């Protein structure tokens, strides 16, 4: 658990998550999947959006716990 808390303290993790979000919503990655219908595209976008938000929540909780709040 301490190892994860130390990892969450690094600002490079936020940079990595930002790039991950940029890549997830960029067209070349969208082209890898077979997103033929509008429903498939919306499903992909909303699922990736939800996963991205959950990762950010986990990082924020880690920051709060390492600060002692």
Secondary structure, 3 states (H helix, E strand, C coil): CHHHHHHHHCHHHHHHHHHHHHHHCCHHHHHHCCCCCHHHHHHHHHHHHHHHHHHHHHHHHHHHHHCCC
